[in-house]
Structures are given as structure tokens and as C-alpha cells.
Amino acid sequence: MKEIIEPVVKRLTGAPRVGKTKAVKPTASNRISLSKLAGLDAADLTPDVREAVMRLIGEVEHLNSEAGNLRTKIKDLESIADTDPLLPVFNRRAFTRELSRAMAFAQRHDLGGALVYVDLDGFKGVNDEYGHGAGDTVLLHVAKVLNEHVRETDLVGRLGGDEFGILLAAADDNGAAAKAAALVEVIREQHIDIGPQEICIGASAGVQPFQPEYSAAQLLDLADQAMYAQKLAKGCAA
């Protein structure tokens, strides 16, 4: 029986053929076909052999199902690891990683790109006057607004506190500056409900185009400095 079962195991668990032929899913309707693929004749399928083959096929089906479940769990865990714990945007680690990738891609294909660094104006006052729960509400609202006002090719991340990064793919200098100004304006126009209160909040933004001599960390630092210069020019509080 070993001589009969081993080809079945090899066929079911072996490496795919050259050309990546689509694997045959071992269902009840094709088990006889699988036995033929393994080099078995109908006469070989004695009750004991048939039972062994069916058991092996069942185990393969179970393993395939478990592998699919594990892939789904891994994908979910990766998503959780990349997402800010409060907001529906990338966390700083994931954003920096994606920024580095985007910079390398832009350099390789001679494309533009820019980083926008956004900081909310007067956010500390919101926390002090209304509490940190109100501050979280403001952050969630701003994150939603930023997600809604960027392209699918762009990325939004929370860089810390009330600071956000927006990766603008394939953007030239003028386009990036215009987009940063538009995002600041759309944040300023928001009316955010804090219980019975309705508040507005401002923002300052710094823009740093992609440059091959800078790393992602250096680009973040330069954009942060540009944002802070804008904040000082407006005389805004933190």
C-alpha cells in the first residue's frame, strides 16, 4: 500500500509544475481524477487504499483552509501594526517606511513628490478647555478630512500628537505648495461638534519636496522646520 499512497502524497503536496499550472482543488467531485493524476487505476482503489487516499485529501483540504486563515490573520495583524491606535491613518513608523519607499520609487523613475507636514493651531487650548476626549474628537475629525481630500496615491500618517504627514506622490513643487494651502484651508473651515459646543481649529503646514540626497527621516525634519516657520510667522500657539 505504501507504494500506492506515496505517489498520491507526492502529487498532492509536491511543488507546482513549470508554468505555474493552476492547482486542482481536491473536492469530492474530482477525487477520482486526482487518483488518476497520481498514476492509480480504478482497480488499485481497494477499500483500504480508497480510505487512505480520501483521508489524505481531507488533510490537504484542511491544511489549505488553515493556510488561508493564517494568511488572513497575518494581513490583519500587519494592518493593525501600521495603523495609528486612535486614528484611521498610518502611524509614524509605517508612514516613514512608506515615505522611504515612495522616495526611492520617485528617484528610480524620475518622478516628483513631496511631503506636507501639518500641525494644528491652538490644539493645546482645546485639551485644556474641553478635555482630552474633545481633543481626540478633533483629531479624528481632522484625520477624516485629510483622508477625504487626498488622492488614492497619497498617504496620510499621524506623526505624533496633533501632527500629520501627507505624502504627495508625483507632485511638483508648485502643486505640493498649493495642496498644502488647500488642506490648511479645509481644516480651518471645519465646524467640529464637542458635545453641545461647536469649535473651529486652524493648522500650519510645511512642504518639503523629495530630494535624492535626503533620507525619509531628514525629509520629515525639514518639513517639520518649514511647518514651524509658518506657525511662527502667523504667531500661532501650539
C-alpha positions as CSV (number, residue, x, y, z in Angstrom):
1,M,0.0,0.0,0.0
2,K,2.9,2.3,0.7
3,E,3.9,2.1,-2.9
4,I,0.5,3.3,-3.9
5,I,-0.1,6.0,-1.4
6,E,3.3,7.7,-1.7
7,P,2.7,8.9,-5.3
8,V,-0.6,10.4,-4.1
9,V,1.1,12.3,-1.3
10,K,3.8,13.5,-3.7
11,R,1.2,14.7,-6.2
12,L,-0.9,16.5,-3.6
13,T,1.9,18.2,-1.7
14,G,4.7,18.5,-4.3
15,A,5.9,21.7,-6.0
16,P,3.9,23.1,-8.9
17,R,5.0,22.4,-12.4
18,V,6.8,24.8,-14.6
19,G,4.4,27.4,-15.9
20,K,2.5,27.6,-12.6
21,T,-0.3,25.3,-13.6
22,K,-3.3,26.1,-11.5
23,A,-3.7,23.7,-8.7
24,V,-6.7,21.3,-8.7
25,K,-8.7,21.8,-5.5
26,P,-9.3,18.3,-4.1
27,T,-13.1,18.2,-3.8
28,A,-15.5,15.3,-3.8
29,S,-16.2,15.7,-7.5
30,N,-12.6,15.3,-8.6
31,R,-11.1,12.8,-6.2
32,I,-11.1,10.1,-8.9
33,S,-9.3,12.5,-11.2
34,L,-6.7,13.0,-8.5
35,S,-6.2,9.3,-8.2
36,K,-5.6,9.1,-12.0
37,L,-3.1,12.0,-11.8
38,A,-1.2,10.0,-9.1
39,G,-0.9,7.1,-11.5
40,L,-3.6,4.9,-9.9
41,D,-6.0,2.7,-11.9
42,A,-9.6,2.2,-10.6
43,A,-8.6,-1.4,-9.8
44,D,-5.9,-0.1,-7.4
45,L,-8.6,1.6,-5.3
46,T,-9.3,-1.2,-2.9
47,P,-11.4,-0.1,0.1
48,D,-8.2,0.3,2.3
49,V,-6.5,2.3,-0.4
50,R,-9.6,4.4,-1.1
51,E,-9.9,5.2,2.6
52,A,-6.2,6.2,2.8
53,V,-6.5,8.4,-0.3
54,M,-9.7,10.1,1.0
55,R,-8.1,10.7,4.3
56,L,-5.0,12.3,2.7
57,I,-7.2,14.5,0.5
58,G,-9.2,15.6,3.5
59,E,-6.0,16.5,5.4
60,V,-4.8,18.5,2.4
61,E,-8.1,20.4,2.2
62,H,-7.8,21.1,5.9
63,L,-4.3,22.4,5.6
64,N,-5.2,24.6,2.6
65,S,-8.1,26.1,4.7
66,E,-5.8,26.7,7.7
67,A,-3.2,28.3,5.4
68,G,-5.8,30.7,4.1
69,N,-6.9,31.6,7.6
70,L,-3.3,32.2,8.6
71,R,-2.7,34.5,5.6
72,T,-5.8,36.5,6.5
73,K,-4.7,36.8,10.1
74,I,-1.2,37.9,9.1
75,K,-2.7,40.6,6.8
76,D,-4.9,41.8,9.6
77,L,-2.0,42.0,12.1
78,E,0.1,43.8,9.6
79,S,-2.7,46.4,9.1
80,I,-3.0,46.8,12.9
81,A,0.7,47.2,13.3
82,D,0.8,50.0,10.6
83,T,-2.3,51.9,11.8
84,D,-2.3,54.7,14.5
85,P,-4.0,53.4,17.7
86,L,-6.6,56.3,17.6
87,L,-6.9,57.5,14.1
88,P,-7.6,55.8,10.7
89,V,-4.2,56.7,9.3
90,F,-0.7,55.3,9.3
91,N,1.4,55.5,12.4
92,R,4.7,57.3,12.3
93,R,6.8,54.1,11.8
94,A,4.7,52.9,8.9
95,F,4.4,56.3,7.4
96,T,8.2,56.8,7.5
97,R,8.6,53.4,5.8
98,E,6.2,54.2,3.0
99,L,7.8,57.6,2.6
100,S,11.2,56.0,2.1
101,R,9.7,53.6,-0.5
102,A,8.0,56.5,-2.3
103,M,11.2,58.5,-2.4
104,A,13.2,55.5,-3.8
105,F,10.5,54.9,-6.5
106,A,10.4,58.6,-7.4
107,Q,14.1,58.7,-7.8
108,R,14.2,55.5,-9.8
109,H,11.6,56.6,-12.3
110,D,12.5,60.3,-12.3
111,L,9.2,61.4,-10.7
112,G,8.4,64.2,-8.4
113,G,6.9,64.0,-4.9
114,A,6.6,66.0,-1.7
115,L,6.0,65.7,2.0
116,V,3.5,68.0,3.7
117,Y,3.9,68.4,7.5
118,V,0.7,69.6,9.2
119,D,0.3,70.8,12.8
120,L,-2.9,72.0,14.3
121,D,-3.0,75.6,15.7
122,G,-4.3,76.0,19.3
123,F,-4.8,72.3,19.9
124,K,-3.4,72.5,23.4
125,G,-6.1,75.1,24.2
126,V,-8.8,72.5,23.1
127,N,-7.4,69.9,25.5
128,D,-7.1,72.5,28.3
129,E,-10.6,73.9,27.9
130,Y,-12.7,70.9,26.8
131,G,-10.6,67.9,27.9
132,H,-8.6,65.2,26.1
133,G,-11.8,63.5,24.9
134,A,-12.6,66.6,23.0
135,G,-9.1,66.7,21.7
136,D,-9.5,63.1,20.4
137,T,-12.7,64.1,18.6
138,V,-10.8,67.0,16.9
139,L,-8.0,64.6,15.8
140,L,-10.5,62.1,14.4
141,H,-12.3,64.8,12.5
142,V,-9.1,66.2,11.0
143,A,-7.8,62.7,10.1
144,K,-11.1,62.0,8.3
145,V,-10.9,65.4,6.4
146,L,-7.3,64.7,5.3
147,N,-8.2,61.2,4.1
148,E,-11.1,62.6,2.1
149,H,-9.0,65.4,0.5
150,V,-6.1,63.4,-0.9
151,R,-5.7,61.2,-3.9
152,E,-5.7,57.4,-3.7
153,T,-2.0,57.5,-4.5
154,D,-1.3,59.8,-1.5
155,L,-0.8,58.7,2.1
156,V,-1.8,60.3,5.5
157,G,0.0,59.5,8.7
158,R,0.0,60.7,12.3
159,L,3.5,61.8,13.2
160,G,2.7,62.4,16.9
161,G,0.3,64.4,19.0
162,D,-1.6,66.8,16.6
163,E,0.9,66.5,13.8
164,F,0.2,64.8,10.5
165,G,2.2,63.9,7.4
166,I,0.8,63.8,3.9
167,L,2.8,62.0,1.2
168,L,2.0,63.6,-2.2
169,A,3.1,61.2,-4.9
170,A,4.3,62.5,-8.2
171,A,3.7,66.1,-7.2
172,D,5.8,69.1,-8.4
173,D,6.8,71.9,-6.0
174,N,4.0,74.3,-7.0
175,G,1.4,71.6,-6.9
176,A,2.6,70.5,-3.4
177,A,2.5,74.0,-2.1
178,A,-1.0,74.6,-3.5
179,K,-2.2,71.3,-2.0
180,A,-0.7,72.2,1.5
181,A,-2.5,75.5,1.4
182,A,-5.8,73.9,0.4
183,L,-5.5,71.3,3.2
184,V,-4.9,74.1,5.8
185,E,-7.9,76.0,4.5
186,V,-10.2,73.0,4.6
187,I,-9.2,72.2,8.2
188,R,-9.9,75.9,9.1
189,E,-13.3,75.7,7.6
190,Q,-14.4,72.7,9.7
191,H,-17.0,73.1,12.5
192,I,-16.4,70.3,14.9
193,D,-19.1,69.3,17.5
194,I,-17.8,68.9,21.0
195,G,-20.9,67.9,22.9
196,P,-23.1,71.0,22.9
197,Q,-20.2,73.1,21.7
198,E,-19.0,73.7,18.1
199,I,-15.4,74.7,17.6
200,C,-13.1,75.6,14.8
201,I,-9.4,75.0,14.6
202,G,-6.6,76.2,12.4
203,A,-3.5,74.5,11.1
204,S,0.0,75.3,9.8
205,A,1.8,73.3,7.1
206,G,5.3,72.9,5.9
207,V,6.3,71.5,2.5
208,Q,9.5,69.6,1.5
209,P,9.9,68.2,-2.0
210,F,11.6,64.9,-2.4
211,Q,15.4,65.3,-2.9
212,P,17.7,62.3,-3.5
213,E,20.3,63.5,-1.1
214,Y,17.9,63.3,1.9
215,S,16.6,60.2,3.8
216,A,13.0,59.9,4.8
217,A,13.9,61.0,8.4
218,Q,15.8,64.1,7.1
219,L,12.8,65.0,4.9
220,L,10.5,64.8,7.9
221,D,12.8,67.0,9.8
222,L,13.0,69.6,7.1
223,A,9.2,69.6,6.6
224,D,8.8,70.0,10.3
225,Q,11.1,73.0,10.3
226,A,9.1,74.5,7.4
227,M,5.9,74.0,9.3
228,Y,7.2,75.6,12.4
229,A,8.4,78.6,10.4
230,Q,4.9,79.0,9.1
231,K,3.5,78.8,12.6
232,L,5.9,81.4,14.0
233,A,5.0,83.7,11.0
234,K,1.4,83.5,12.0
235,G,2.1,83.9,15.7
236,C,0.1,80.8,16.5
237,A,0.1,79.0,19.8
238,A,0.9,75.3,20.0
